[in-house]
Amino acid sequence: MNKTRQIRKALVWGLPLCLSMAFLFGWLILDSVIPPIKQMIFSMPVIRIRPTALLAPFALLISLVLPLGLVLKAILYEGVWVKRLEALFNFLVFLSMGVLCLIISTSALVQSRWMPQLGYVQCDQLQDQPSVWFTDWVRNPDWCVKGKSLEWVNEQANSAVPHGSP
């Protein structure tokens, strides 16, 4: 019973925390995972990749599964669903750690092999790179100009496209 009381107390701050984290990881997916994929599909002139953002889907699942399990334990439900949620949570944590190790160890290698095949050149000269965990790729090496922005690269690409004048 003491454990149940502790879980109920933890839910007071744990539930809002987990839901806030779920919101943040959902935003990270929408902001840093989906756009680069779309940019690659549509062969955009510049792509900024945040390799660590690939963990966001796993973190989102964890931040949704954890409070569900805690709520079930807080209402003293000890059925098969609690055991399944615990197993799912443990699996997701283990999988996320494995993916993290894989991303850290292979991200640069995978990008350096795959992005040139898609027609991109790595560019570390553009401004506003938030951290070393970001990698910028441009379609034209002439667009890799120190201090220029992603918007500038897009403007250069748009001005280089012929508009079909006769």
N, C-alpha and C positions, 0 to 999 in steps of 0.2 A: 504493500500500500504506500510505503514511503517513496518508492520509485515512481509510482503513478502521480503522487503529489509533486514530485520534482519535475516530472514531464509537464504537468499542468502549469506550473510556475514558469517553466521555460517557454511554453507556448505564448505567454503574454508578450514576450519580446521576440521569440523565435519565429513565430508565424509572420509578423510584419517584416522581419528581416529576410526570411526566405522569399516572401512575395516581392519584396523590393529587389532582391537579387535576381529573381526570375524576370522582373521587368527590365533590369539592367542588361541581363544576358540576352533577352529578346531584342532589346534595342541594339546591342552589339551585333547580333546576327543581321538585323536589318541594315545596319550602318557599315559593317566591316566584312561581312561574309558574302552577302548576296550581291552588292554592287561590283566587286571585282570579278565575280563569276559572269555577271551580265556584260561587263566591259570586255571580257575575253570573248564571249559569244559574239558580240557585235563588233569585235576588232577595233575598239576605241584607241585613240592615239596615245593615251597614257593610262597606266594602271598602277594604283598603289595597293600593295598587298601587305596585310598584317597577318603573318603566319600564326601567331598565338590566338587570333580570333577564331581559328578552327576548333578551339576547345569550347566555344560558347554553346553549341548545341548540347554537349554533354553536361556542361554546368547548368544550363537551363533545365534539363531533365532532373538533375540532382536537386535543384532548388524547388522543384515541384513535387518530387517523390518524397523528400524528407519530411515536409510538414504534414503530408497526408498520412505517413506512417506514425508520426508523433500524435496526430489527432486520434487515430485509431487506438493507439496505446493509452492515450489520456482518457478515453471512454471505456477502458478495460476490455477492449475487443481483442481477443487472443486467437482469432480464427486463422484460417489458411491465408487470408488476404494480407495480414500483418507479416506473416512469414515470407510471402511472395514479394511484398514491398521491401522488406529487409534484404532479401536476396537480390532484387533488382537494384536497390541502392548500392549494395556492395559491389555488384557487377559494374554499375555505371562509374563508381569511384575508381575501381581497378582499371576499367577501360579508358577512362579519362587520363589516368596517370600513364598508361601505356601510350596513348595518343600523344600526350605531352612530350614524353621521351622521344617518340618517333619524330614529332614535328621539330623539336629542338635539334635533333641529330641529323635530320635529312632535308629540312626546309630549303636551305641555301642550295644544296646539291640538286634537288628536284626542280627548283625554280631555274637554276642556271642551265639545266638540260632541256626543260620543257618550254620555257618562255621564248628562247630564240627560235625554236621550231614553229612557234606561232607568229614569228616575225617581230619580236620585241628585243630591245637592247636595254640592259640594266643601266640605270642612271641614278647616281647618288649625289648629283649636283643641285637638284631642285630644292626650293625652299619649303619650309613648313613641314619637314619630315618630323613627326612628333618624337620619334625615338629610333634607335638602331634596329628595332624590331620591325620596321617598315622597309619595304623595298619598292622603289619606283621603277617602272619599265616603260619605255617609249618606243613607238614604231619607227621613228626616224632619229638616227643618232645626232642630227643637226639640232634637234629640239632639246637636247640635254645641255642646257646652258645654266651655269652656276647662278644661283639667286633668283631664277625664274620660277613661276608657280605652275601648278597643274592647269590652271585656267589659261595661262599664257600658252602652254603647249597645245591646249585645245583650240585656242584662237589661231595659232600657227597652222594647225592641221586644217581648220575650216577655211583659212585664206589660201591654202595650197590646193584646195579642191576646185577644179574647173567647173564652172556653172553651166556648161553646155551652150555658151553663146556661139552664134553662127559665124 
